Amino acid sequence: MPRSAAKVTQADVARVLRAVAQTDADLEVVIETDGRIRILPHSGNKVDSPAPEGPQPKSWN
Protein backbone atom coordinates (compact mmCIF):
# COMPACT_ATOMS: atom_id res chain seq x y z
CA MET A 1 0.00 0.00 0.00
CA PRO A 2 1.57 3.33 -1.04
CA ARG A 3 2.17 6.04 1.49
CA SER A 4 -0.11 9.08 1.29
CA ALA A 5 1.27 12.54 0.60
CA ALA A 6 2.49 14.56 3.56
CA LYS A 7 0.08 17.16 4.90
CA VAL A 8 2.95 19.36 6.05
CA THR A 9 6.42 19.16 4.53
CA GLN A 10 9.78 19.95 6.07
CA ALA A 11 10.01 22.93 3.72
CA ASP A 12 6.67 24.26 5.03
CA VAL A 13 7.90 24.04 8.61
CA ALA A 14 11.22 25.68 7.72
CA ARG A 15 9.43 28.60 6.01
CA VAL A 16 7.17 29.14 9.01
CA LEU A 17 10.05 29.01 11.49
CA ARG A 18 12.10 31.48 9.44
CA ALA A 19 9.14 33.86 9.24
CA VAL A 20 8.55 33.64 13.00
CA ALA A 21 12.24 34.23 13.71
CA GLN A 22 12.23 37.37 11.53
CA THR A 23 9.41 38.96 13.52
CA ASP A 24 11.34 39.07 16.83
CA ALA A 25 7.97 38.46 18.52
CA ASP A 26 7.21 35.85 21.17
CA LEU A 27 5.17 33.43 19.05
CA GLU A 28 4.43 29.74 19.10
CA VAL A 29 3.88 27.49 16.10
CA VAL A 30 1.20 24.79 16.30
CA ILE A 31 1.02 22.11 13.61
CA GLU A 32 -2.42 20.51 13.59
CA THR A 33 -3.01 16.91 12.57
CA ASP A 34 -5.10 18.04 9.61
CA GLY A 35 -2.12 19.92 8.14
CA ARG A 36 -2.90 23.45 9.33
CA ILE A 37 -0.01 25.48 10.70
CA ARG A 38 -1.10 28.08 13.24
CA ILE A 39 1.09 30.91 14.51
CA LEU A 40 -0.12 32.20 17.88
CA PRO A 41 1.12 34.65 20.48
CA HIS A 42 3.12 32.70 23.05
CA SER A 43 1.07 32.36 26.21
CA GLY A 44 3.91 31.16 28.40
CA ASN A 45 1.87 28.09 29.29
CA LYS A 46 2.29 24.56 28.05
CA VAL A 47 0.17 23.94 24.95
CA ASP A 48 -2.67 21.54 25.69
CA SER A 49 -2.97 19.50 22.54
CA PRO A 50 -5.66 16.86 22.11
CA ALA A 51 -4.65 13.24 22.46
CA PRO A 52 -3.49 11.95 19.07
CA GLU A 53 -5.64 9.39 17.34
CA GLY A 54 -4.42 6.24 15.66
CA PRO A 55 -0.97 4.67 15.71
CA GLN A 56 1.91 6.85 16.88
CA PRO A 57 5.13 7.30 14.90
CA LYS A 58 8.31 5.81 16.29
CA SER A 59 10.40 8.10 18.45
CA TRP A 60 13.72 9.19 16.97
CA ASN A 61 15.30 9.84 20.37
Secondary structure by P-SEA (a helix, b strand, c coil): cccccccccaaaaaaaaaaaaaaccbbbbbbcccbbbbbcccccccccccccccccccccc
